[in-house]
C-alpha cells in the first residue's frame, strides 16, 4: 500500500495540518515535537515551545509529578487542563493523551474548549 517514505510523508502532513494541538513529550514531560496548532494554542513558536515541560503551562496548584505518574501507569487519559500561556492568559482545554506511542514518547492532543463551542 504505502512505502516507509510515503507513510512518513502522510503522517507528517496529518501532523502539520491538524486543527487540534498535537504535542509529543519525553519521559520527563518535556515537549520534543509540536505541530503548528500547538504553537498557536500555547502562544509560542515551535523553538520556544520545545524543551518546555507540561508543568510550565499549568496553574500553581497542579501536581504535575503525581498526574504524570498516573498517566504513565494508566497509559491513556482524557480530561480537562487549564493551560496558562506565556502572556498570562488561560485557555480551558480538553485533552486526550497516550503514553509510549513510540517508546519514551508520549502523545497529547489538546483542543481549546472556547473554539469548540
Biopython code that builds the backbone (N, CA, C, O; Angstrom):
import numpy as np
from Bio.PDB.StructureBuilder import StructureBuilder

atoms = [
    (1, "UNK", "N", (0.827, -1.191, 0.000)),
    (1, "UNK", "CA", (0.000, 0.000, 0.000)),
    (1, "UNK", "C", (0.871, 1.254, 0.000)),
    (1, "UNK", "O", (0.925, 1.964, -1.004)),
    (2, "UNK", "N", (1.546, 1.534, 1.103)),
    (2, "UNK", "CA", (2.437, 2.687, 1.191)),
    (2, "UNK", "C", (3.813, 2.196, 1.594)),
    (2, "UNK", "O", (3.938, 1.267, 2.393)),
    (3, "UNK", "N", (4.848, 2.818, 1.043)),
    (3, "UNK", "CA", (6.202, 2.543, 1.495)),
    (3, "UNK", "C", (6.503, 3.363, 2.730)),
    (3, "UNK", "O", (5.710, 4.227, 3.104)),
    (4, "UNK", "N", (7.632, 3.111, 3.372)),
    (4, "UNK", "CA", (8.015, 3.861, 4.576)),
    (4, "UNK", "C", (8.067, 5.353, 4.323)),
    (4, "UNK", "O", (7.602, 6.139, 5.148)),
    (5, "UNK", "N", (8.629, 5.753, 3.189)),
    (5, "UNK", "CA", (8.744, 7.174, 2.866)),
    (5, "UNK", "C", (7.363, 7.800, 2.686)),
    (5, "UNK", "O", (7.111, 8.910, 3.153)),
    (6, "UNK", "N", (6.460, 7.071, 1.997)),
    (6, "UNK", "CA", (5.102, 7.565, 1.790)),
    (6, "UNK", "C", (4.367, 7.686, 3.120)),
    (6, "UNK", "O", (3.680, 8.678, 3.361)),
    (7, "UNK", "N", (4.508, 6.688, 3.980)),
    (7, "UNK", "CA", (3.844, 6.713, 5.291)),
    (7, "UNK", "C", (4.340, 7.880, 6.117)),
    (7, "UNK", "O", (3.550, 8.574, 6.757)),
    (8, "UNK", "N", (5.645, 8.099, 6.106)),
    (8, "UNK", "CA", (6.202, 9.222, 6.869)),
    (8, "UNK", "C", (5.650, 10.546, 6.347)),
    (8, "UNK", "O", (5.280, 11.416, 7.135)),
    (9, "UNK", "N", (5.592, 10.704, 5.026)),
    (9, "UNK", "CA", (5.074, 11.934, 4.429)),
    (9, "UNK", "C", (3.609, 12.134, 4.783)),
    (9, "UNK", "O", (3.180, 13.249, 5.078)),
    (10, "UNK", "N", (2.842, 11.048, 4.752)),
    (10, "UNK", "CA", (1.424, 11.124, 5.091)),
    (10, "UNK", "C", (1.241, 11.555, 6.542)),
    (10, "UNK", "O", (0.452, 12.457, 6.823)),
    (11, "UNK", "N", (1.954, 10.926, 7.457)),
    (11, "UNK", "CA", (1.815, 11.276, 8.867)),
    (11, "UNK", "C", (2.332, 12.680, 9.152)),
    (11, "UNK", "O", (1.772, 13.376, 9.999)),
    (12, "UNK", "N", (3.374, 13.109, 8.476)),
    (12, "UNK", "CA", (3.885, 14.472, 8.654)),
    (12, "UNK", "C", (2.841, 15.492, 8.188)),
    (12, "UNK", "O", (2.646, 16.521, 8.836)),
    (13, "UNK", "N", (2.180, 15.212, 7.080)),
    (13, "UNK", "CA", (1.143, 16.116, 6.582)),
    (13, "UNK", "C", (-0.037, 16.172, 7.559)),
    (13, "UNK", "O", (-0.550, 17.255, 7.841)),
    (14, "UNK", "N", (-0.469, 15.026, 8.075)),
    (14, "UNK", "CA", (-1.555, 14.998, 9.052)),
    (14, "UNK", "C", (-1.183, 15.780, 10.307)),
    (14, "UNK", "O", (-1.990, 16.548, 10.831)),
    (15, "UNK", "N", (0.030, 15.582, 10.778)),
    (15, "UNK", "CA", (0.536, 16.261, 11.973)),
    (15, "UNK", "C", (0.529, 17.773, 11.765)),
    (15, "UNK", "O", (0.049, 18.522, 12.616)),
    (16, "UNK", "N", (1.055, 18.207, 10.649)),
    (16, "UNK", "CA", (1.188, 19.642, 10.381)),
    (16, "UNK", "C", (-0.140, 20.330, 10.088)),
    (16, "UNK", "O", (-0.298, 21.511, 10.398)),
    (17, "UNK", "N", (-1.099, 19.618, 9.499)),
    (17, "UNK", "CA", (-2.358, 20.234, 9.091)),
    (17, "UNK", "C", (-3.487, 20.057, 10.100)),
    (17, "UNK", "O", (-4.565, 20.624, 9.919)),
    (18, "UNK", "N", (-3.265, 19.289, 11.148)),
    (18, "UNK", "CA", (-4.314, 19.046, 12.141)),
    (18, "UNK", "C", (-4.782, 20.360, 12.762)),
    (18, "UNK", "O", (-3.978, 21.249, 13.039)),
    (19, "UNK", "N", (-6.078, 20.469, 12.973)),
    (19, "UNK", "CA", (-6.647, 21.660, 13.593)),
    (19, "UNK", "C", (-6.446, 21.655, 15.104)),
    (19, "UNK", "O", (-6.414, 22.714, 15.731)),
    (20, "UNK", "N", (-6.310, 20.460, 15.692)),
    (20, "UNK", "CA", (-6.064, 20.341, 17.129)),
    (20, "UNK", "C", (-4.563, 20.390, 17.405)),
    (20, "UNK", "O", (-3.743, 20.024, 16.563)),
    (21, "UNK", "N", (-4.233, 20.846, 18.594)),
    (21, "UNK", "CA", (-2.838, 20.890, 19.028)),
    (21, "UNK", "C", (-2.355, 19.466, 19.287)),
    (21, "UNK", "O", (-3.009, 18.702, 19.997)),
    (22, "UNK", "N", (-1.219, 19.119, 18.715)),
    (22, "UNK", "CA", (-0.606, 17.813, 18.935)),
    (22, "UNK", "C", (0.788, 18.056, 19.483)),
    (22, "UNK", "O", (1.582, 18.799, 18.905)),
    (23, "UNK", "N", (1.071, 17.411, 20.616)),
    (23, "UNK", "CA", (2.383, 17.566, 21.243)),
    (23, "UNK", "C", (2.903, 16.197, 21.659)),
    (23, "UNK", "O", (2.147, 15.339, 22.114)),
    (24, "UNK", "N", (4.188, 16.014, 21.497)),
    (24, "UNK", "CA", (4.855, 14.785, 21.924)),
    (24, "UNK", "C", (5.859, 15.171, 22.998)),
    (24, "UNK", "O", (6.691, 16.059, 22.810)),
    (25, "UNK", "N", (5.761, 14.483, 24.130)),
    (25, "UNK", "CA", (6.643, 14.762, 25.266)),
    (25, "UNK", "C", (7.531, 13.545, 25.543)),
    (25, "UNK", "O", (7.183, 12.413, 25.210)),
    (26, "UNK", "N", (8.677, 13.809, 26.156)),
    (26, "UNK", "CA", (9.574, 12.721, 26.559)),
    (26, "UNK", "C", (9.159, 12.190, 27.934)),
    (26, "UNK", "O", (8.118, 12.580, 28.463)),
    (27, "UNK", "N", (9.960, 11.315, 28.503)),
    (27, "UNK", "CA", (9.619, 10.693, 29.786)),
    (27, "UNK", "C", (9.542, 11.679, 30.946)),
    (27, "UNK", "O", (8.915, 11.379, 31.961)),
    (28, "UNK", "N", (10.164, 12.843, 30.819)),
    (28, "UNK", "CA", (10.109, 13.857, 31.871)),
    (28, "UNK", "C", (8.974, 14.858, 31.659)),
    (28, "UNK", "O", (8.777, 15.764, 32.468)),
    (29, "UNK", "N", (8.231, 14.688, 30.563)),
    (29, "UNK", "CA", (7.132, 15.606, 30.282)),
    (29, "UNK", "C", (7.567, 16.836, 29.507)),
    (29, "UNK", "O", (6.825, 17.815, 29.434)),
    (30, "UNK", "N", (8.766, 16.798, 28.923)),
    (30, "UNK", "CA", (9.248, 17.929, 28.114)),
    (30, "UNK", "C", (8.879, 17.700, 26.658)),
    (30, "UNK", "O", (9.012, 16.600, 26.122)),
    (31, "UNK", "N", (8.407, 18.786, 26.030)),
    (31, "UNK", "CA", (7.989, 18.682, 24.642)),
    (31, "UNK", "C", (9.182, 18.492, 23.721)),
    (31, "UNK", "O", (10.157, 19.243, 23.768)),
    (32, "UNK", "N", (9.078, 17.453, 22.871)),
    (32, "UNK", "CA", (10.126, 17.166, 21.898)),
    (32, "UNK", "C", (9.642, 17.387, 20.471)),
    (32, "UNK", "O", (10.447, 17.451, 19.542)),
    (33, "UNK", "N", (8.322, 17.505, 20.296)),
    (33, "UNK", "CA", (7.762, 17.820, 18.983)),
    (33, "UNK", "C", (6.373, 18.397, 19.185)),
    (33, "UNK", "O", (5.623, 17.938, 20.046)),
    (34, "UNK", "N", (6.036, 19.393, 18.400)),
    (34, "UNK", "CA", (4.719, 20.032, 18.447)),
    (34, "UNK", "C", (4.311, 20.412, 17.030)),
    (34, "UNK", "O", (5.158, 20.636, 16.165)),
    (35, "UNK", "N", (3.013, 20.482, 16.808)),
    (35, "UNK", "CA", (2.547, 20.905, 15.489)),
    (35, "UNK", "C", (2.185, 22.399, 15.508)),
    (35, "UNK", "O", (2.154, 23.013, 16.574)),
    (36, "UNK", "N", (1.916, 22.977, 14.348)),
    (36, "UNK", "CA", (1.578, 24.408, 14.301)),
    (36, "UNK", "C", (0.369, 24.778, 15.168)),
    (36, "UNK", "O", (0.352, 25.855, 15.762)),
    (37, "UNK", "N", (-0.636, 23.907, 15.249)),
    (37, "UNK", "CA", (-1.805, 24.206, 16.083)),
    (37, "UNK", "C", (-1.414, 24.288, 17.564)),
    (37, "UNK", "O", (-1.995, 25.076, 18.311)),
    (38, "UNK", "N", (-0.446, 23.490, 17.990)),
    (38, "UNK", "CA", (0.033, 23.563, 19.379)),
    (38, "UNK", "C", (0.718, 24.904, 19.617)),
    (38, "UNK", "O", (0.514, 25.533, 20.656)),
    (39, "UNK", "N", (1.517, 25.335, 18.670)),
    (39, "UNK", "CA", (2.191, 26.629, 18.808)),
    (39, "UNK", "C", (1.170, 27.746, 18.957)),
    (39, "UNK", "O", (1.344, 28.651, 19.774)),
    (40, "UNK", "N", (0.111, 27.681, 18.173)),
    (40, "UNK", "CA", (-0.943, 28.696, 18.242)),
    (40, "UNK", "C", (-1.644, 28.642, 19.601)),
    (40, "UNK", "O", (-1.877, 29.683, 20.216)),
    (41, "UNK", "N", (-1.982, 27.442, 20.074)),
    (41, "UNK", "CA", (-2.672, 27.304, 21.356)),
    (41, "UNK", "C", (-1.818, 27.814, 22.507)),
    (41, "UNK", "O", (-2.312, 28.527, 23.380)),
    (42, "UNK", "N", (-0.535, 27.452, 22.513)),
    (42, "UNK", "CA", (0.367, 27.849, 23.595)),
    (42, "UNK", "C", (0.853, 29.284, 23.454)),
    (42, "UNK", "O", (1.347, 29.868, 24.419)),
    (43, "UNK", "N", (0.716, 29.858, 22.262)),
    (43, "UNK", "CA", (1.155, 31.229, 22.036)),
    (43, "UNK", "C", (2.662, 31.361, 21.945)),
    (43, "UNK", "O", (3.226, 32.397, 22.298)),
    (44, "UNK", "N", (3.319, 30.298, 21.467)),
    (44, "UNK", "CA", (4.785, 30.284, 21.344)),
    (44, "UNK", "C", (5.180, 29.691, 20.002)),
    (44, "UNK", "O", (4.430, 28.920, 19.402)),
    (45, "UNK", "N", (6.366, 30.060, 19.541)),
    (45, "UNK", "CA", (6.890, 29.434, 18.332)),
    (45, "UNK", "C", (7.321, 28.006, 18.674)),
    (45, "UNK", "O", (7.441, 27.649, 19.846)),
    (46, "UNK", "N", (7.546, 27.213, 17.665)),
    (46, "UNK", "CA", (7.996, 25.831, 17.872)),
    (46, "UNK", "C", (9.290, 25.810, 18.682)),
    (46, "UNK", "O", (9.412, 25.048, 19.641)),
    (47, "UNK", "N", (10.252, 26.644, 18.298)),
    (47, "UNK", "CA", (11.540, 26.671, 19.010)),
    (47, "UNK", "C", (11.373, 27.089, 20.467)),
    (47, "UNK", "O", (12.082, 26.586, 21.339)),
    (48, "UNK", "N", (10.445, 28.001, 20.740)),
    (48, "UNK", "CA", (10.202, 28.432, 22.119)),
    (48, "UNK", "C", (9.523, 27.337, 22.934)),
    (48, "UNK", "O", (9.780, 27.201, 24.130)),
    (49, "UNK", "N", (8.669, 26.566, 22.298)),
    (49, "UNK", "CA", (7.888, 25.546, 23.000)),
    (49, "UNK", "C", (8.682, 24.274, 23.283)),
    (49, "UNK", "O", (8.534, 23.672, 24.347)),
    (50, "UNK", "N", (9.520, 23.867, 22.337)),
    (50, "UNK", "CA", (10.297, 22.644, 22.528)),
    (50, "UNK", "C", (11.215, 22.778, 23.739)),
    (50, "UNK", "O", (11.855, 23.811, 23.937)),
    (51, "UNK", "N", (11.269, 21.725, 24.542)),
    (51, "UNK", "CA", (12.100, 21.734, 25.744)),
    (51, "UNK", "C", (11.358, 22.188, 26.987)),
    (51, "UNK", "O", (11.820, 21.950, 28.103)),
    (52, "UNK", "N", (10.209, 22.842, 26.813)),
    (52, "UNK", "CA", (9.394, 23.220, 27.963)),
    (52, "UNK", "C", (8.673, 21.991, 28.483)),
    (52, "UNK", "O", (8.351, 21.077, 27.724)),
    (53, "UNK", "N", (8.426, 21.978, 29.766)),
    (53, "UNK", "CA", (7.694, 20.896, 30.401)),
    (53, "UNK", "C", (6.215, 21.258, 30.462)),
    (53, "UNK", "O", (5.855, 22.432, 30.546)),
    (54, "UNK", "N", (5.381, 20.253, 30.421)),
    (54, "UNK", "CA", (3.940, 20.454, 30.541)),
    (54, "UNK", "C", (3.628, 21.309, 31.769)),
    (54, "UNK", "O", (2.761, 22.182, 31.722)),
    (55, "UNK", "N", (4.333, 21.056, 32.852)),
    (55, "UNK", "CA", (4.077, 21.785, 34.103)),
    (55, "UNK", "C", (4.344, 23.285, 33.982)),
    (55, "UNK", "O", (3.826, 24.067, 34.779)),
    (56, "UNK", "N", (5.144, 23.696, 32.999)),
    (56, "UNK", "CA", (5.421, 25.125, 32.790)),
    (56, "UNK", "C", (4.160, 25.896, 32.409)),
    (56, "UNK", "O", (4.122, 27.121, 32.520)),
    (57, "UNK", "N", (3.130, 25.181, 31.961)),
    (57, "UNK", "CA", (1.907, 25.819, 31.493)),
    (57, "UNK", "C", (0.714, 25.522, 32.396)),
    (57, "UNK", "O", (-0.427, 25.836, 32.060)),
    (58, "UNK", "N", (0.992, 24.919, 33.538)),
    (58, "UNK", "CA", (-0.069, 24.540, 34.475)),
    (58, "UNK", "C", (-0.214, 25.601, 35.557)),
    (58, "UNK", "O", (0.699, 26.389, 35.805)),
    (59, "UNK", "N", (-1.362, 25.604, 36.186)),
    (59, "UNK", "CA", (-1.567, 26.501, 37.317)),
    (59, "UNK", "C", (-0.777, 25.973, 38.509)),
    (59, "UNK", "O", (-0.440, 24.791, 38.567)),
    (60, "UNK", "N", (-0.485, 26.856, 39.456)),
    (60, "UNK", "CA", (0.426, 26.517, 40.559)),
    (60, "UNK", "C", (-0.044, 25.321, 41.387)),
    (60, "UNK", "O", (0.788, 24.582, 41.913)),
    (61, "UNK", "N", (-1.339, 25.116, 41.515)),
    (61, "UNK", "CA", (-1.831, 24.006, 42.337)),
    (61, "UNK", "C", (-1.803, 22.657, 41.610)),
    (61, "UNK", "O", (-2.089, 21.626, 42.219)),
    (62, "UNK", "N", (-1.467, 22.652, 40.334)),
    (62, "UNK", "CA", (-1.408, 21.426, 39.545)),
    (62, "UNK", "C", (-0.231, 20.574, 40.012)),
    (62, "UNK", "O", (0.913, 21.029, 39.984)),
    (63, "UNK", "N", (-0.500, 19.356, 40.436)),
    (63, "UNK", "CA", (0.537, 18.454, 40.951)),
    (63, "UNK", "C", (1.073, 17.601, 39.805)),
    (63, "UNK", "O", (0.674, 16.450, 39.628)),
    (64, "UNK", "N", (1.986, 18.189, 39.031)),
    (64, "UNK", "CA", (2.490, 17.514, 37.834)),
    (64, "UNK", "C", (3.101, 16.151, 38.133)),
    (64, "UNK", "O", (2.740, 15.191, 37.452)),
    (65, "UNK", "N", (4.010, 15.996, 39.114)),
    (65, "UNK", "CA", (4.603, 14.670, 39.319)),
    (65, "UNK", "C", (3.557, 13.573, 39.558)),
    (65, "UNK", "O", (3.687, 12.467, 39.034)),
    (66, "UNK", "N", (2.541, 13.874, 40.337)),
    (66, "UNK", "CA", (1.507, 12.881, 40.614)),
    (66, "UNK", "C", (0.684, 12.578, 39.356)),
    (66, "UNK", "O", (0.453, 11.413, 39.033)),
    (67, "UNK", "N", (0.250, 13.607, 38.660)),
    (67, "UNK", "CA", (-0.553, 13.431, 37.451)),
    (67, "UNK", "C", (0.241, 12.682, 36.384)),
    (67, "UNK", "O", (-0.302, 11.807, 35.709)),
    (68, "UNK", "N", (1.506, 13.013, 36.229)),
    (68, "UNK", "CA", (2.358, 12.376, 35.228)),
    (68, "UNK", "C", (2.539, 10.890, 35.553)),
    (68, "UNK", "O", (2.486, 10.052, 34.653)),
    (69, "UNK", "N", (2.749, 10.563, 36.808)),
    (69, "UNK", "CA", (2.922, 9.164, 37.216)),
    (69, "UNK", "C", (1.657, 8.354, 36.929)),
    (69, "UNK", "O", (1.732, 7.236, 36.421)),
    (70, "UNK", "N", (0.506, 8.920, 37.253)),
    (70, "UNK", "CA", (-0.766, 8.240, 36.979)),
    (70, "UNK", "C", (-0.927, 8.023, 35.477)),
    (70, "UNK", "O", (-1.332, 6.945, 35.042)),
    (71, "UNK", "N", (-0.613, 9.038, 34.694)),
    (71, "UNK", "CA", (-0.698, 8.936, 33.234)),
    (71, "UNK", "C", (0.177, 7.801, 32.717)),
    (71, "UNK", "O", (-0.281, 6.977, 31.924)),
    (72, "UNK", "N", (1.430, 7.751, 33.159)),
    (72, "UNK", "CA", (2.334, 6.712, 32.678)),
    (72, "UNK", "C", (1.858, 5.320, 33.092)),
    (72, "UNK", "O", (2.018, 4.364, 32.333)),
    (73, "UNK", "N", (1.277, 5.194, 34.281)),
    (73, "UNK", "CA", (0.776, 3.900, 34.747)),
    (73, "UNK", "C", (-0.481, 3.473, 33.990)),
    (73, "UNK", "O", (-0.623, 2.300, 33.645)),
    (74, "UNK", "N", (-1.390, 4.409, 33.728)),
    (74, "UNK", "CA", (-2.645, 4.073, 33.055)),
    (74, "UNK", "C", (-2.473, 3.914, 31.552)),
    (74, "UNK", "O", (-3.175, 3.120, 30.927)),
    (75, "UNK", "N", (-1.553, 4.656, 30.975)),
    (75, "UNK", "CA", (-1.292, 4.551, 29.544)),
    (75, "UNK", "C", (-2.140, 5.454, 28.671)),
    (75, "UNK", "O", (-1.699, 5.869, 27.600)),
    (76, "UNK", "N", (-3.348, 5.763, 29.112)),
    (76, "UNK", "CA", (-4.221, 6.663, 28.367)),
    (76, "UNK", "C", (-5.068, 7.444, 29.345)),
    (76, "UNK", "O", (-5.586, 6.888, 30.314)),
    (77, "UNK", "N", (-5.208, 8.729, 29.093)),
    (77, "UNK", "CA", (-6.072, 9.568, 29.924)),
    (77, "UNK", "C", (-6.755, 10.608, 29.040)),
    (77, "UNK", "O", (-6.255, 10.982, 27.979)),
    (78, "UNK", "N", (-7.905, 11.057, 29.509)),
    (78, "UNK", "CA", (-8.636, 12.162, 28.881)),
    (78, "UNK", "C", (-9.069, 13.074, 30.001)),
    (78, "UNK", "O", (-9.295, 12.629, 31.126)),
    (79, "UNK", "N", (-9.185, 14.343, 29.696)),
    (79, "UNK", "CA", (-9.634, 15.254, 30.732)),
    (79, "UNK", "C", (-9.597, 16.696, 30.271)),
    (79, "UNK", "O", (-9.587, 17.003, 29.079)),
    (80, "UNK", "N", (-9.576, 17.563, 31.262)),
    (80, "UNK", "CA", (-9.520, 18.999, 31.007)),
    (80, "UNK", "C", (-8.266, 19.559, 31.662)),
    (80, "UNK", "O", (-7.803, 19.051, 32.683)),
    (81, "UNK", "N", (-7.731, 20.601, 31.067)),
    (81, "UNK", "CA", (-6.481, 21.205, 31.540)),
    (81, "UNK", "C", (-6.565, 22.705, 31.332)),
    (81, "UNK", "O", (-6.866, 23.178, 30.236)),
    (82, "UNK", "N", (-6.294, 23.448, 32.397)),
    (82, "UNK", "CA", (-6.218, 24.913, 32.289)),
    (82, "UNK", "C", (-4.800, 25.269, 31.884)),
    (82, "UNK", "O", (-3.875, 25.165, 32.688)),
    (83, "UNK", "N", (-4.628, 25.686, 30.646)),
    (83, "UNK", "CA", (-3.324, 25.979, 30.074)),
    (83, "UNK", "C", (-3.018, 27.464, 30.252)),
    (83, "UNK", "O", (-3.724, 28.320, 29.720)),
    (84, "UNK", "N", (-1.968, 27.757, 30.999)),
    (84, "UNK", "CA", (-1.551, 29.145, 31.220)),
    (84, "UNK", "C", (-0.479, 29.492, 30.193)),
    (84, "UNK", "O", (0.614, 28.926, 30.195)),
    (85, "UNK", "N", (-0.816, 30.434, 29.319)),
    (85, "UNK", "CA", (0.111, 30.854, 28.266)),
    (85, "UNK", "C", (1.151, 31.826, 28.823)),
    (85, "UNK", "O", (0.991, 32.379, 29.911)),
    (86, "UNK", "N", (2.203, 32.015, 28.060)),
    (86, "UNK", "CA", (3.286, 32.906, 28.478)),
    (86, "UNK", "C", (2.789, 34.333, 28.743)),
    (86, "UNK", "O", (3.304, 35.027, 29.620)),
    (87, "UNK", "N", (1.778, 34.759, 27.969)),
    (87, "UNK", "CA", (1.248, 36.124, 28.141)),
    (87, "UNK", "C", (0.304, 36.243, 29.342)),
    (87, "UNK", "O", (-0.239, 37.317, 29.601)),
    (88, "UNK", "N", (0.107, 35.132, 30.080)),
    (88, "UNK", "CA", (-0.715, 35.158, 31.280)),
    (88, "UNK", "C", (-2.159, 34.763, 31.065)),
    (88, "UNK", "O", (-2.877, 34.517, 32.034)),
    (89, "UNK", "N", (-2.605, 34.696, 29.820)),
    (89, "UNK", "CA", (-3.982, 34.279, 29.567)),
    (89, "UNK", "C", (-4.111, 32.781, 29.816)),
    (89, "UNK", "O", (-3.146, 32.026, 29.698)),
    (90, "UNK", "N", (-5.319, 32.376, 30.160)),
    (90, "UNK", "CA", (-5.585, 30.964, 30.437)),
    (90, "UNK", "C", (-6.532, 30.431, 29.379)),
    (90, "UNK", "O", (-7.528, 31.072, 29.043)),
    (91, "UNK", "N", (-6.221, 29.272, 28.863)),
    (91, "UNK", "CA", (-7.087, 28.593, 27.905)),
    (91, "UNK", "C", (-7.626, 27.333, 28.566)),
    (91, "UNK", "O", (-6.867, 26.522, 29.095)),
    (92, "UNK", "N", (-8.927, 27.183, 28.529)),
    (92, "UNK", "CA", (-9.574, 25.967, 29.012)),
    (92, "UNK", "C", (-9.489, 24.951, 27.878)),
    (92, "UNK", "O", (-10.039, 25.174, 26.800)),
    (93, "UNK", "N", (-8.806, 23.849, 28.117)),
    (93, "UNK", "CA", (-8.642, 22.851, 27.069)),
    (93, "UNK", "C", (-9.183, 21.503, 27.525)),
    (93, "UNK", "O", (-9.327, 21.232, 28.717)),
    (94, "UNK", "N", (-9.474, 20.676, 26.544)),
    (94, "UNK", "CA", (-9.721, 19.272, 26.810)),
    (94, "UNK", "C", (-8.625, 18.516, 26.076)),
    (94, "UNK", "O", (-8.123, 18.973, 25.048)),
    (95, "UNK", "N", (-8.260, 17.366, 26.605)),
    (95, "UNK", "CA", (-7.142, 16.643, 26.021)),
    (95, "UNK", "C", (-7.372, 15.140, 26.058)),
    (95, "UNK", "O", (-8.174, 14.628, 26.840)),
    (96, "UNK", "N", (-6.654, 14.459, 25.199)),
    (96, "UNK", "CA", (-6.540, 13.006, 25.213)),
    (96, "UNK", "C", (-5.047, 12.728, 25.089)),
    (96, "UNK", "O", (-4.371, 13.320, 24.248)),
    (97, "UNK", "N", (-4.537, 11.835, 25.916)),
    (97, "UNK", "CA", (-3.107, 11.542, 25.904)),
    (97, "UNK", "C", (-2.878, 10.043, 25.942)),
    (97, "UNK", "O", (-3.611, 9.301, 26.596)),
    (98, "UNK", "N", (-1.845, 9.613, 25.228)),
    (98, "UNK", "CA", (-1.457, 8.208, 25.188)),
    (98, "UNK", "C", (0.034, 8.113, 25.465)),
    (98, "UNK", "O", (0.848, 8.775, 24.822)),
    (99, "UNK", "N", (0.373, 7.275, 26.439)),
    (99, "UNK", "CA", (1.780, 7.074, 26.792)),
    (99, "UNK", "C", (2.430, 6.098, 25.816)),
    (99, "UNK", "O", (1.789, 5.182, 25.299)),
    (100, "UNK", "N", (3.710, 6.319, 25.582)),
    (100, "UNK", "CA", (4.545, 5.398, 24.801)),
    (100, "UNK", "C", (3.980, 5.045, 23.430)),
    (100, "UNK", "O", (3.936, 3.873, 23.055)),
    (101, "UNK", "N", (3.546, 6.061, 22.680)),
    (101, "UNK", "CA", (3.121, 5.795, 21.303)),
    (101, "UNK", "C", (4.301, 5.239, 20.513)),
    (101, "UNK", "O", (4.134, 4.414, 19.615)),
    (102, "UNK", "N", (5.470, 5.698, 20.859)),
    (102, "UNK", "CA", (6.759, 5.109, 20.499)),
    (102, "UNK", "C", (7.461, 5.048, 21.857)),
    (102, "UNK", "O", (7.217, 5.920, 22.690)),
    (103, "UNK", "N", (8.313, 4.067, 22.115)),
    (103, "UNK", "CA", (8.943, 4.025, 23.442)),
    (103, "UNK", "C", (9.531, 5.387, 23.844)),
    (103, "UNK", "O", (10.303, 5.994, 23.102)),
    (104, "UNK", "N", (9.145, 5.842, 25.030)),
    (104, "UNK", "CA", (9.628, 7.079, 25.648)),
    (104, "UNK", "C", (9.089, 8.346, 24.983)),
    (104, "UNK", "O", (9.598, 9.438, 25.236)),
    (105, "UNK", "N", (8.076, 8.216, 24.145)),
    (105, "UNK", "CA", (7.425, 9.371, 23.512)),
    (105, "UNK", "C", (5.935, 9.290, 23.789)),
    (105, "UNK", "O", (5.290, 8.283, 23.497)),
    (106, "UNK", "N", (5.394, 10.363, 24.356)),
    (106, "UNK", "CA", (4.031, 10.382, 24.845)),
    (106, "UNK", "C", (3.228, 11.446, 24.100)),
    (106, "UNK", "O", (3.627, 12.610, 24.044)),
    (107, "UNK", "N", (2.111, 11.044, 23.538)),
    (107, "UNK", "CA", (1.303, 11.879, 22.667)),
    (107, "UNK", "C", (0.175, 12.543, 23.434)),
    (107, "UNK", "O", (-0.507, 11.894, 24.228)),
    (108, "UNK", "N", (-0.022, 13.829, 23.202)),
    (108, "UNK", "CA", (-1.207, 14.503, 23.726)),
    (108, "UNK", "C", (-1.819, 15.348, 22.618)),
    (108, "UNK", "O", (-1.121, 15.987, 21.830)),
    (109, "UNK", "N", (-3.133, 15.329, 22.587)),
    (109, "UNK", "CA", (-3.894, 16.132, 21.637)),
    (109, "UNK", "C", (-4.788, 17.032, 22.468)),
    (109, "UNK", "O", (-5.573, 16.555, 23.288)),
    (110, "UNK", "N", (-4.667, 18.329, 22.254)),
    (110, "UNK", "CA", (-5.416, 19.313, 23.042)),
    (110, "UNK", "C", (-6.313, 20.134, 22.130)),
    (110, "UNK", "O", (-5.992, 20.396, 20.971)),
    (111, "UNK", "N", (-7.452, 20.530, 22.695)),
    (111, "UNK", "CA", (-8.387, 21.381, 21.963)),
    (111, "UNK", "C", (-8.849, 22.492, 22.882)),
    (111, "UNK", "O", (-9.233, 22.248, 24.025)),
    (112, "UNK", "N", (-8.810, 23.708, 22.380)),
    (112, "UNK", "CA", (-9.319, 24.867, 23.120)),
    (112, "UNK", "C", (-10.837, 24.743, 23.181)),
    (112, "UNK", "O", (-11.504, 24.738, 22.147)),
    (113, "UNK", "N", (-11.381, 24.642, 24.389)),
    (113, "UNK", "CA", (-12.823, 24.461, 24.545)),
    (113, "UNK", "C", (-13.602, 25.643, 24.002)),
    (113, "UNK", "O", (-14.715, 25.469, 23.504)),
    (114, "UNK", "N", (-13.047, 26.834, 24.085)),
    (114, "UNK", "CA", (-13.723, 28.029, 23.598)),
    (114, "UNK", "C", (-13.928, 27.946, 22.078)),
    (114, "UNK", "O", (-14.974, 28.347, 21.568)),
    (115, "UNK", "N", (-12.940, 27.432, 21.369)),
    (115, "UNK", "CA", (-13.037, 27.340, 19.915)),
    (115, "UNK", "C", (-13.976, 26.223, 19.474)),
    (115, "UNK", "O", (-14.463, 26.220, 18.343)),
    (116, "UNK", "N", (-14.226, 25.283, 20.368)),
    (116, "UNK", "CA", (-15.071, 24.141, 20.037)),
    (116, "UNK", "C", (-16.541, 24.523, 20.069)),
    (116, "UNK", "O", (-17.342, 23.949, 19.332)),
    (117, "UNK", "N", (-16.911, 25.484, 20.911)),
    (117, "UNK", "CA", (-18.335, 25.823, 21.045)),
    (117, "UNK", "C", (-18.867, 26.541, 19.825)),
    (117, "UNK", "O", (-20.046, 26.893, 19.781)),
]
sb = StructureBuilder()
sb.init_structure("model")
sb.init_model(0)
sb.init_chain("A")
sb.init_seg("    ")
for serial, (resi, resn, name, xyz) in enumerate(atoms, 1):
    if name == "N":
        sb.init_residue(resn, " ", resi, " ")
    sb.init_atom(name, np.array(xyz, "f"), 0.0, 1.0, " ", f" {name:<3s}", serial, name[0])
structure = sb.get_structure()
